[in-house]
Amino acid sequence: MLSDPSRSSFFLVLPGLLLAACGIAPEPELAPTEPLGTQVAAMCSTTSVSAFTFYGISTYQGEMAGSGGWAVSGGANAVRLDYYLDGGLYSSELRMGTSGSWYFSQSGIACGSHLFEAKASPAIVDSNGNQTYCWMSGPRALSQYVQDETCAPAASAGSPFQYVSVSDQRQGCYGIASRNSAYCASISDFNDRQMCYGLATASQQPCTTMTDRNMQLACYGMSINYPSNCRDITDANMQAFCYGVSYQNGTYCNSITDRNTQLFCYGMSNRISSNCRDITHTNDRQFCYGVSGSYTPDCAYIQ
């Protein structure tokens, strides 16, 4: 017996009508899950470190100290500060407000050049004390190489250029490389100052008042390329250095036993600054580059 199509359709629809009549609606599709970090991204989207500056940074007798200013905007009400020494994280802090100052201090800094870095990121602190750091756009950063002015640079044995401070070495480099004696005036050590004057002006006259006899003879010889003045220098390495520079002949440097002094001698005698490349002490290497190539920008890296 054939069935009635209309009755079949009615019975198919009936369960849905009964569910609706009882107040049970079909289950809706689930809303997509909010991506992780969306809320933080929204909070941080307009924040920024609008200012980040140095007031100064220096090291004295093994203690490094520095300070600067900061400001945040775009809804940030705090700043996260991270301090690094020679690439390693030293300390971090959170400072509240929209602007202010930062301070850094550490003792026990060894002699030599050290890289100080400070990084600032905007932050939001809510009324419950919850902290949100806004790192999406990357922090603003400051960096500077710092040298303790009370530390004497490592001097190569037999070199006539053995400065008592980094600032003296830097000024000596500028004076000799540029042939401008005005740079020599601020060198604190008398003999180093006169050596700088002699080589910067290509004159023996400044050498006459020097109190160290070996340095004086080296000054006489190197200032005007007059090698006979080197003959009575009692330090064998310094004598060979003086001959090499005065003769402008690197073969005289071959007998120098200290490798750094030998490379320096090669550089100055031949005026080929690439000889300085393997000098192990950074400041001595930059000094060699500057005076051998007569290129003052190299002197700026003496730190």
C-alpha positions in Angstrom: 0.0 0.0 0.0 1.4 3.4 -1.0 2.2 5.9 1.8 0.9 9.4 1.9 3.9 11.8 1.1 2.4 14.7 3.0 2.1 12.6 6.2 5.8 11.5 5.9 6.9 15.1 5.6 4.8 16.0 8.6 6.4 13.4 10.8 9.9 14.5 9.8 9.2 18.1 10.8 7.3 17.2 14.0 10.3 16.6 16.2 11.8 20.0 15.4 8.4 21.7 16.1 8.1 19.9 19.4 11.7 21.0 20.5 10.9 24.6 19.6 7.6 24.4 21.4 9.4 23.2 24.6 11.8 26.2 24.4 14.9 24.2 23.3 16.7 26.0 20.4 19.3 24.3 18.2 22.9 24.6 19.6 24.6 27.6 17.9 28.2 27.3 16.4 31.0 28.1 18.8 32.6 31.5 18.5 36.3 31.4 17.4 38.8 31.4 20.3 40.5 34.8 20.9 44.2 34.5 19.8 46.7 34.4 22.6 48.1 37.8 23.4 45.4 39.7 21.6 44.4 41.5 24.8 48.0 42.5 25.6 48.5 43.6 22.0 45.5 45.8 22.2 46.6 47.4 25.5 50.1 48.0 24.1 49.2 49.1 20.6 49.6 52.8 21.2 52.3 52.8 23.9 55.9 54.0 23.3 59.0 55.2 24.9 58.9 58.8 23.7 62.3 59.9 25.2 65.4 58.0 26.5 68.6 59.9 27.1 72.0 59.9 28.9 72.9 62.5 31.5 76.3 60.9 31.7 78.1 57.6 32.3 81.7 57.2 33.5 84.0 55.0 35.6 86.3 56.2 38.3 88.5 54.0 40.5 86.6 50.9 39.6 83.0 52.3 40.1 80.8 52.9 37.1 77.9 55.3 37.5 75.5 56.8 35.0 72.0 58.3 34.7 69.6 59.6 32.2 66.0 60.5 31.5 63.0 58.7 30.1 59.3 59.3 29.1 56.5 57.1 28.0 53.2 57.8 26.2 50.2 56.3 24.5 48.6 54.8 27.7 51.8 53.6 29.3 52.1 54.6 33.0 55.5 53.0 33.7 58.8 52.0 32.1 60.8 48.8 32.3 64.6 49.4 32.4 67.2 46.8 31.7 71.0 47.4 32.2 73.7 45.5 30.5 77.5 45.3 30.9 79.6 43.9 28.1 76.5 42.2 26.6 75.3 40.5 29.8 72.1 41.6 31.7 73.2 43.1 35.0 69.9 44.4 36.5 66.3 45.4 35.7 63.8 47.7 37.3 60.3 49.1 36.9 59.8 52.9 37.3 56.3 54.3 37.7 54.9 57.4 36.0 55.1 58.9 32.5 58.5 60.4 32.8 61.5 60.5 35.2 65.2 59.7 35.6 67.1 56.4 35.7 70.3 55.7 37.6 72.9 52.9 37.4 75.9 52.2 39.7 78.3 49.2 40.0 81.6 48.9 41.7 84.5 46.5 41.0 84.8 47.4 37.3 88.2 46.1 36.0 90.5 48.4 34.0 89.8 48.4 30.3 87.0 49.4 28.0 83.5 48.2 28.9 80.3 48.4 26.9 77.3 49.8 28.9 73.8 49.5 27.5 70.5 50.6 28.8 67.1 49.5 27.3 63.7 51.0 28.0 60.3 49.5 27.2 56.8 51.0 28.0 54.8 49.3 30.7 51.2 49.3 32.0 50.4 48.7 35.7 46.7 48.4 36.6 44.9 49.2 39.9 45.5 45.7 41.2 49.3 46.0 40.6 49.3 43.7 37.5 52.2 44.6 35.2 52.2 44.4 31.5 55.4 45.0 29.5 55.0 46.2 26.0 57.8 44.6 24.0 56.1 44.3 20.6 57.9 47.1 18.9 61.2 46.5 20.7 62.9 48.6 23.4 64.7 51.9 22.9 68.4 51.5 23.6 71.4 53.6 24.6 75.0 52.3 24.6 78.4 53.7 25.2 81.9 52.3 25.8 83.3 53.4 29.2 86.9 53.5 30.3 88.2 54.2 33.8 90.4 57.3 33.4 92.4 56.3 36.5 93.6 53.1 34.8 96.8 53.3 32.7 96.5 51.5 29.3 98.6 48.4 28.8 101.8 49.6 27.2 103.9 47.5 24.9 107.5 46.9 26.1 110.0 49.1 24.5 107.5 51.5 22.8 108.3 55.2 23.2 104.6 55.8 23.4 103.6 54.6 26.9 100.9 56.9 28.2 99.8 57.2 31.8 96.1 57.6 30.9 93.6 56.8 28.1 92.9 60.5 27.5 96.6 61.2 27.1 96.9 58.4 24.6 93.9 59.6 22.6 95.2 63.2 22.5 98.7 62.0 21.4 97.1 60.0 18.6 95.2 63.0 17.4 98.2 65.2 17.5 100.6 62.9 15.8 98.1 61.6 13.2 96.9 65.1 12.2 100.3 66.9 12.6 98.3 69.4 14.7 100.2 70.1 17.9 97.2 71.8 19.5 96.0 68.3 20.5 99.2 67.7 22.5 98.6 70.6 24.9 96.2 68.7 27.2 98.5 65.6 27.6 99.2 65.4 31.4 102.6 63.7 31.3 105.4 66.1 30.4 107.6 63.7 28.4 104.6 62.3 26.5 103.4 65.9 25.7 106.9 66.9 24.4 107.1 63.7 22.3 103.7 64.6 20.8 104.8 68.2 20.0 108.0 66.9 18.4 106.3 64.5 16.0 103.3 66.7 15.3 105.6 69.6 14.3 108.4 67.6 12.8 110.8 69.5 15.1 113.5 68.4 17.5 113.1 71.6 19.6 110.3 70.1 21.9 112.5 67.1 22.6 115.3 69.2 24.2 113.5 69.6 27.6 112.5 65.9 28.0 113.7 64.3 31.2 113.7 60.7 30.1 116.9 60.2 28.1 115.8 57.2 26.0 112.5 59.0 25.1 114.4 62.1 24.3 116.7 60.4 21.9 113.8 58.6 20.3 112.1 62.0 19.9 115.2 63.5 18.3 115.4 60.6 15.8 111.7 60.1 14.9 110.7 63.8 14.8 112.9 64.6 11.8 113.8 61.1 10.6 117.4 61.4 11.8 118.4 57.8 12.8 121.9 58.6 14.3 120.1 60.0 17.4 118.8 56.5 18.1 122.3 55.1 18.6 122.6 55.7 22.4 119.2 54.5 23.5 119.8 51.8 26.1 116.5 49.9 25.7 117.2 47.5 22.8 113.5 47.4 21.7 113.1 51.2 21.8 116.4 51.6 19.9 115.2 49.3 17.1 111.8 51.1 17.1 113.6 54.4 16.8 115.7 53.1 13.9 112.8 51.7 12.1 110.7 54.9 12.2 113.7 57.2 11.6 114.9 55.2 8.6 111.3 54.5 7.5 112.4 50.9 7.1 110.6 48.1 8.8 113.5 45.7 8.7 114.9 47.4 11.8 111.8 46.3 13.7 112.6 42.6 13.1 114.8 42.4 16.3 112.1 43.7 18.6 111.3 40.9 21.1 107.8 42.2 22.2 105.4 41.3 19.4 103.0 44.2 20.0 105.9 46.7 19.9 107.2 45.1 16.8 103.9 45.3 14.9 103.6 49.0 16.0 107.1 49.6 14.7 106.2 48.0 11.3 103.1 50.2 11.1 104.9 53.5 11.8 108.0 52.8 9.9 106.3 51.6 6.7 103.2 53.8 7.1 101.1 50.7 6.4 98.5 50.6 9.1 97.4 47.1 8.4 100.5 46.0 10.3 98.6 47.1 13.5 95.8 44.6 13.0 97.2 41.9 15.4 98.2 44.2 18.3 96.4 42.6 21.2 95.5 45.7 23.3 92.6 47.6 21.7 93.8 51.1 22.6 97.4 50.5 21.4 96.0 49.0 18.2 93.8 52.1 17.5 96.8 54.4 18.3 98.9 52.4 15.8 96.2 52.7 13.2 95.9 56.4 13.7 99.5 57.4 13.7 100.6 54.9 11.0 97.9 55.9 8.5 97.7 59.6 9.6 93.9 58.9 10.0 92.4 60.7 13.0 89.0 58.8 13.1 90.9 55.8 14.4 91.9 57.8 17.4 88.3 58.3 18.4 88.0 54.6 19.3 90.7 54.9 22.1 88.3 54.5 25.1 
